[in-house]
Amino acid sequence: QVQLVESGGGLVQAGGSLRLSCAASGRTFGNYAMGWFRQAPGKEREFVAAISWSGLDTAYAESVRGRSTISRDNAKNTVYLQMNSLKPEDTAVYYCAAAYASRHITPIGEGEYDYWGQGTQVTVSS
């Protein structure tokens, strides 16, 4: 079992930055690929970014590529999402997820993830 707790969300003006954190319980954090997803009001949850268990491989949604960086610290059981140049359309609840046995090293599909956090709200004002 893995429990995930997100933090770092909040209200920020357009053009600003936020760093989201996701703290994981369990001693096998290093065995999981990790991902970030988001869900805006009235929309389906969508992929944002993923990172392999080693941290050497990453994947990004086109909407955030170049503005966001996913990273992880396996010693701290934590994955991060640094978001820069935020736009109002980035407003959403952001979820952290863990994938244990995905066939992809940077899974981008919701169904590939085994555990989910409760989410943290990010609001970007114009």
Residue frames as a rotation matrix with the C-alpha (Angstrom) as fourth column:
GLN 1
0.566 0.824 0.000 0.00
0.824 -0.566 0.000 0.00
0.000 0.000 -1.000 0.00
VAL 2
-0.691 -0.699 0.184 1.06
0.701 -0.711 -0.065 3.54
0.176 0.084 0.981 -0.75
GLN 3
0.465 0.785 -0.410 -0.57
0.825 -0.551 -0.120 6.64
-0.321 -0.282 -0.904 0.67
LEU 4
-0.460 -0.575 0.677 -0.06
0.813 -0.578 0.062 9.92
0.356 0.579 0.734 -1.12
VAL 5
0.406 0.539 -0.738 -0.52
0.767 -0.641 -0.046 13.41
-0.498 -0.547 -0.673 0.30
GLU 6
-0.010 -0.356 0.934 -0.27
0.828 -0.527 -0.192 16.46
0.561 0.772 0.300 -1.93
SER 7
0.392 0.115 -0.913 0.61
0.661 -0.725 0.192 19.96
-0.640 -0.679 -0.360 -0.78
GLY 8
-0.621 -0.766 -0.167 1.70
0.502 -0.552 0.666 23.28
-0.602 0.329 0.727 -2.22
GLY 9
-0.231 0.612 0.757 -1.43
0.883 -0.195 0.427 24.34
0.408 0.767 -0.495 -4.01
GLY 10
-0.307 0.183 -0.934 -2.93
0.611 -0.714 -0.341 27.77
-0.730 -0.675 0.107 -3.62
LEU 11
0.803 0.583 0.122 -3.94
0.512 -0.571 -0.641 30.99
-0.304 0.577 -0.758 -5.31
VAL 12
-0.305 -0.931 -0.200 -1.44
0.527 -0.340 0.779 32.62
-0.794 0.132 0.594 -7.63
GLN 13
0.390 0.387 -0.836 -1.57
-0.407 -0.742 -0.533 35.33
-0.826 0.548 -0.132 -10.26
ALA 14
0.948 -0.037 0.315 -1.08
0.297 0.446 -0.844 34.54
-0.109 0.894 0.434 -13.89
GLY 15
0.546 -0.827 0.133 2.60
-0.292 -0.336 -0.895 34.35
0.785 0.450 -0.425 -14.69
GLY 16
0.264 -0.411 0.872 3.47
-0.964 -0.092 0.249 33.15
-0.021 -0.907 -0.421 -11.22
SER 17
-0.336 -0.493 -0.802 4.91
-0.433 0.837 -0.334 29.86
0.836 0.236 -0.495 -10.02
LEU 18
0.533 0.408 0.741 4.01
-0.845 0.308 0.438 27.09
-0.050 -0.860 0.508 -7.65
ARG 19
-0.587 -0.627 -0.512 5.74
-0.596 0.763 -0.250 23.93
0.547 0.158 -0.822 -6.54
LEU 20
0.590 0.798 0.126 3.51
-0.737 0.468 0.488 21.03
0.330 -0.381 0.864 -5.67
SER 21
-0.643 -0.746 0.173 4.77
-0.748 0.564 -0.349 18.25
0.163 -0.353 -0.921 -3.46
CYS 22
0.560 0.751 -0.350 3.51
-0.608 0.659 0.443 14.73
0.563 -0.035 0.826 -2.98
ALA 23
-0.422 -0.675 0.605 4.69
-0.907 0.304 -0.292 12.81
0.013 -0.672 -0.741 0.04
ALA 24
0.279 0.472 -0.836 4.37
-0.509 0.811 0.288 9.03
0.814 0.345 0.467 -0.11
SER 25
0.360 -0.128 0.924 4.24
-0.852 0.358 0.381 6.53
-0.379 -0.925 0.020 2.68
GLY 26
0.977 0.042 0.207 5.82
0.018 0.959 -0.282 3.13
-0.211 0.279 0.937 2.44
ARG 27
0.254 -0.967 0.038 9.35
-0.202 -0.015 0.979 1.89
-0.946 -0.256 -0.198 2.00
THR 28
-0.197 -0.316 0.928 9.07
0.725 0.590 0.355 1.02
-0.660 0.743 0.113 -1.68
PHE 29
0.553 0.431 -0.713 8.54
-0.036 -0.842 -0.538 4.48
-0.832 0.323 -0.450 -3.09
GLY 30
-0.263 -0.796 -0.545 11.51
-0.659 -0.264 0.704 3.99
-0.705 0.544 -0.455 -5.38
ASN 31
-0.752 0.009 0.659 9.72
0.325 0.875 0.359 1.13
-0.573 0.484 -0.661 -7.14
TYR 32
0.221 0.968 0.123 6.88
0.731 -0.080 -0.678 3.32
-0.646 0.239 -0.725 -8.38
ALA 33
-0.680 -0.161 0.715 6.57
0.611 -0.664 0.431 5.53
0.406 0.730 0.550 -11.38
MET 34
-0.356 0.526 -0.772 4.86
0.624 -0.482 -0.615 8.72
-0.696 -0.701 -0.157 -10.29
GLY 35
-0.534 0.227 0.815 2.51
0.720 -0.384 0.578 11.05
0.444 0.895 0.041 -12.08
TRP 36
-0.729 0.414 -0.546 0.56
0.066 -0.751 -0.657 14.26
-0.682 -0.515 0.520 -11.75
PHE 37
-0.480 0.691 0.540 -2.93
0.803 0.099 0.588 14.70
0.353 0.716 -0.603 -13.12
ARG 38
-0.933 0.242 -0.265 -5.38
-0.068 -0.845 -0.530 17.57
-0.352 -0.476 0.806 -12.88
GLN 39
-0.378 0.883 0.277 -9.11
0.912 0.304 0.276 18.08
0.160 0.357 -0.921 -13.08
ALA 40
-0.988 0.119 0.096 -10.69
-0.120 -0.993 -0.008 21.42
0.094 -0.019 0.995 -13.84
PRO 41
-0.458 0.884 0.093 -14.35
-0.208 -0.005 -0.978 22.13
-0.865 -0.467 0.186 -13.00
GLY 42
0.512 0.818 -0.263 -16.64
-0.504 0.038 -0.863 20.44
-0.696 0.574 0.432 -15.47
LYS 43
0.315 -0.483 -0.817 -13.80
-0.872 0.193 -0.451 18.62
0.375 0.854 -0.360 -17.18
GLU 44
0.933 -0.064 -0.354 -12.33
0.131 0.977 0.168 15.16
0.336 -0.203 0.920 -17.06
ARG 45
0.626 -0.778 0.042 -9.13
-0.174 -0.088 0.981 14.47
-0.760 -0.622 -0.191 -15.21
GLU 46
0.937 -0.332 -0.107 -6.13
-0.090 0.067 -0.994 14.81
0.337 0.941 0.033 -17.49
PHE 47
0.495 -0.847 -0.193 -2.49
0.868 0.472 0.154 13.82
-0.039 -0.244 0.969 -17.47
VAL 48
0.958 -0.261 -0.122 0.05
-0.251 -0.964 0.093 16.50
-0.142 -0.058 -0.988 -16.59
ALA 49
0.145 -0.974 -0.173 3.43
-0.879 -0.047 -0.474 14.85
0.454 0.221 -0.863 -16.04
ALA 50
0.996 0.092 -0.021 5.08
-0.074 0.897 0.435 11.56
0.059 -0.431 0.900 -15.13
ILE 51
0.150 -0.984 0.100 8.48
-0.966 -0.168 -0.196 10.43
0.210 -0.067 -0.975 -13.91
SER 52
0.316 -0.095 -0.944 10.06
-0.152 0.977 -0.150 7.00
0.936 0.191 0.295 -13.93
TRP 53
0.913 0.061 -0.402 11.03
0.353 0.373 0.858 5.18
0.202 -0.926 0.319 -10.75
SER 54
0.077 -0.984 -0.161 14.66
0.996 0.071 0.044 6.22
-0.032 -0.164 0.986 -11.24
GLY 55
0.455 0.146 -0.878 13.86
0.271 -0.962 -0.020 9.82
-0.848 -0.229 -0.478 -12.07
LEU 56
-0.576 -0.817 -0.011 15.79
0.200 -0.154 0.968 9.59
-0.792 0.555 0.252 -15.32
ASP 57
-0.808 0.364 0.463 12.77
0.508 0.033 0.861 9.65
0.298 0.931 -0.211 -17.61
THR 58
-0.576 0.649 -0.496 9.95
0.089 -0.554 -0.828 12.16
-0.813 -0.521 0.262 -17.69
ALA 59
-0.605 0.482 0.633 6.89
0.747 0.068 0.662 12.86
0.276 0.873 -0.401 -19.78
TYR 60
-0.751 0.331 -0.571 4.70
0.068 -0.822 -0.565 15.94
-0.657 -0.464 0.595 -20.03
ALA 61
0.294 0.875 0.384 1.39
0.799 -0.005 -0.601 16.95
-0.524 0.483 -0.701 -21.46
GLU 62
-0.235 -0.373 0.897 1.73
0.878 -0.478 0.031 19.37
0.418 0.795 0.440 -24.33
SER 63
0.610 0.631 0.479 -0.20
0.377 -0.763 0.526 21.97
0.697 -0.140 -0.703 -22.34
VAL 64
0.967 -0.253 -0.016 2.49
-0.086 -0.389 0.917 22.20
-0.239 -0.886 -0.398 -19.64
ARG 65
0.457 -0.854 0.250 5.66
0.882 0.472 0.001 21.20
-0.119 0.220 0.968 -21.48
GLY 66
-0.187 -0.651 0.736 8.30
0.628 -0.655 -0.420 23.88
0.755 0.384 0.531 -21.15
ARG 67
0.035 0.277 0.960 6.55
-0.499 -0.828 0.257 25.45
0.866 -0.488 0.110 -18.16
SER 68
0.747 0.326 0.580 6.61
-0.665 0.341 0.665 22.58
0.019 -0.882 0.472 -15.71
THR 69
-0.270 -0.855 -0.442 9.19
-0.632 0.504 -0.588 20.21
0.726 0.121 -0.677 -14.28
ILE 70
0.877 0.479 0.041 8.52
-0.367 0.613 0.700 16.95
0.310 -0.629 0.713 -12.49
SER 71
-0.247 -0.964 -0.096 11.19
-0.553 0.222 -0.803 15.59
0.796 -0.145 -0.588 -10.17
ARG 72
0.831 0.490 -0.264 11.51
-0.079 0.573 0.815 13.15
0.551 -0.657 0.515 -7.31
ASP 73
-0.239 -0.837 0.492 13.62
-0.855 -0.058 -0.515 12.54
0.460 -0.543 -0.702 -4.25
ASN 74
0.277 0.385 -0.880 13.47
-0.092 0.923 0.375 8.86
0.956 -0.023 0.291 -3.42
ALA 75
-0.688 -0.567 -0.453 15.31
0.425 0.192 -0.885 9.41
0.589 -0.801 0.109 -0.16
LYS 76
-0.918 0.390 0.076 12.47
-0.331 -0.645 -0.689 11.69
-0.220 -0.657 0.721 0.95
ASN 77
-0.603 0.721 0.341 9.67
0.725 0.674 -0.142 9.65
-0.332 0.161 -0.929 -0.66
THR 78
0.124 0.607 -0.785 8.53
0.158 -0.793 -0.589 12.79
-0.980 -0.051 -0.194 -2.41
VAL 79
-0.324 -0.137 0.936 7.69
0.945 -0.003 0.327 13.82
-0.042 0.991 0.131 -5.94
TYR 80
-0.326 0.096 -0.940 7.46
0.224 -0.959 -0.175 17.44
-0.918 -0.267 0.291 -7.02
LEU 81
0.134 0.307 0.942 5.83
0.989 -0.107 -0.105 19.43
0.068 0.946 -0.318 -9.77
GLN 82
-0.489 -0.353 -0.798 7.34
0.373 -0.911 0.175 22.85
-0.789 -0.212 0.577 -10.38
MET 83
0.210 0.640 0.739 4.97
0.976 -0.093 -0.197 24.98
-0.057 0.762 -0.645 -12.42
ASN 84
-0.602 -0.474 -0.642 6.04
0.384 -0.877 0.287 28.29
-0.700 -0.074 0.711 -13.92
SER 85
-0.945 0.224 -0.238 4.35
-0.327 -0.636 0.699 30.89
0.005 0.738 0.675 -16.10
LEU 86
-0.685 0.716 0.138 1.01
0.552 0.633 -0.543 29.77
-0.476 -0.295 -0.829 -14.77
LYS 87
-0.868 0.487 0.098 -2.11
-0.204 -0.528 0.824 30.54
0.453 0.695 0.558 -16.75
PRO 88
-0.330 0.824 0.460 -5.76
-0.912 -0.153 -0.380 30.75
-0.243 -0.545 0.803 -15.68
GLU 89
0.472 0.538 -0.698 -6.39
-0.738 0.674 0.021 27.55
0.482 0.506 0.716 -17.63
ASP 90
-0.516 -0.675 -0.527 -4.03
-0.151 0.677 -0.720 25.76
0.843 -0.292 -0.451 -15.25
THR 91
-0.438 0.439 0.785 -6.67
-0.899 -0.225 -0.376 26.18
0.012 -0.870 0.493 -12.55
ALA 92
0.254 0.462 -0.850 -7.62
-0.377 0.856 0.353 22.70
0.891 0.231 0.392 -11.34
VAL 93
0.711 -0.139 0.689 -7.32
-0.598 0.395 0.697 20.19
-0.369 -0.908 0.198 -8.58
TYR 94
0.097 -0.793 -0.602 -3.95
-0.810 0.289 -0.511 18.50
0.579 0.537 -0.614 -8.98
TYR 95
0.884 0.261 0.387 -3.58
-0.430 0.779 0.457 14.84
-0.182 -0.570 0.801 -8.08
CYS 96
-0.283 -0.958 -0.043 -0.50
-0.957 0.279 0.073 12.79
-0.058 0.061 -0.996 -7.43
ALA 97
0.829 0.559 0.005 -0.52
-0.556 0.824 -0.108 9.12
-0.064 0.087 0.994 -8.44
ALA 98
-0.239 -0.903 0.357 1.74
-0.812 0.388 0.437 6.08
-0.533 -0.185 -0.825 -8.13
ALA 99
0.710 0.388 -0.588 2.12
-0.673 0.620 -0.403 3.25
0.208 0.682 0.701 -10.64
TYR 100
0.295 -0.610 0.735 3.77
-0.567 0.507 0.649 -0.02
-0.769 -0.609 -0.196 -9.56
ALA 101
-0.267 -0.380 0.885 3.66
0.284 0.847 0.449 -2.39
-0.921 0.371 -0.119 -12.49
SER 102
0.652 0.514 -0.558 2.95
-0.332 -0.467 -0.819 -0.19
-0.682 0.719 -0.134 -15.46
ARG 103
0.489 -0.464 0.739 4.36
0.774 0.622 -0.121 -1.42
-0.403 0.631 0.663 -18.76
HIS 104
0.531 -0.319 0.785 5.42
0.394 -0.727 -0.562 2.16
0.750 0.608 -0.260 -19.44
ILE 105
-0.321 -0.733 -0.599 8.27
0.904 -0.048 -0.425 3.74
0.283 -0.678 0.678 -17.51
THR 106
-0.955 0.155 -0.255 6.44
-0.052 -0.927 -0.370 7.08
-0.294 -0.340 0.893 -17.61
PRO 107
-0.528 0.807 0.264 2.77
0.848 0.517 0.113 6.10
-0.046 0.283 -0.958 -17.70
ILE 108
-0.982 0.183 0.039 0.33
-0.174 -0.971 0.165 8.72
0.068 0.155 0.986 -18.95
GLY 109
-0.284 0.933 -0.221 -2.96
-0.130 0.191 0.973 6.87
0.950 0.305 0.067 -18.61
GLU 110
-0.021 0.358 0.933 -5.07
-0.957 -0.277 0.085 7.04
0.289 -0.892 0.349 -15.48
GLY 111
0.858 0.500 -0.115 -5.65
-0.464 0.852 0.244 3.31
0.220 -0.156 0.963 -15.60
GLU 112
0.296 -0.840 -0.454 -1.94
0.172 0.514 -0.840 2.65
0.939 0.171 0.297 -15.26
TYR 113
-0.527 -0.488 0.695 -1.85
-0.503 -0.480 -0.719 4.12
0.685 -0.729 0.007 -11.78
ASP 114
-0.322 0.312 -0.894 -2.56
0.509 0.853 0.115 2.15
0.799 -0.418 -0.433 -8.65
TYR 115
-0.068 0.217 -0.974 -2.73
0.971 -0.208 -0.114 4.79
-0.228 -0.954 -0.197 -5.93
TRP 116
-0.036 0.185 0.982 -4.02
0.509 -0.842 0.177 8.36
0.860 0.506 -0.064 -5.83
GLY 117
-0.896 -0.210 -0.392 -3.81
0.443 -0.490 -0.751 11.27
-0.034 -0.846 0.532 -3.46
GLN 118
-0.045 0.937 -0.346 -6.71
0.836 -0.154 -0.527 13.46
-0.547 -0.313 -0.776 -2.42
GLY 119
0.193 0.066 0.979 -5.64
0.846 -0.517 -0.132 16.40
0.497 0.853 -0.156 -4.54
THR 120
-0.303 -0.278 -0.912 -4.56
0.668 -0.744 0.005 19.99
-0.680 -0.608 0.411 -3.97
GLN 121
0.677 0.695 0.240 -6.30
0.676 -0.459 -0.576 23.02
-0.290 0.553 -0.781 -5.45
VAL 122
-0.621 -0.776 -0.110 -4.41
0.623 -0.574 0.531 25.35
-0.476 0.261 0.840 -7.75
THR 123
0.588 0.805 0.076 -6.15
0.731 -0.488 -0.478 28.56
-0.347 0.337 -0.875 -8.71
VAL 124
-0.614 -0.778 0.131 -4.58
0.738 -0.507 0.446 30.99
-0.281 0.371 0.885 -11.16
SER 125
0.394 0.765 -0.509 -6.13
0.522 -0.642 -0.561 34.43
-0.757 -0.045 -0.652 -11.35
SER 126
0.170 -0.271 0.947 -5.94
0.957 -0.182 -0.224 36.59
0.233 0.945 0.229 -14.44
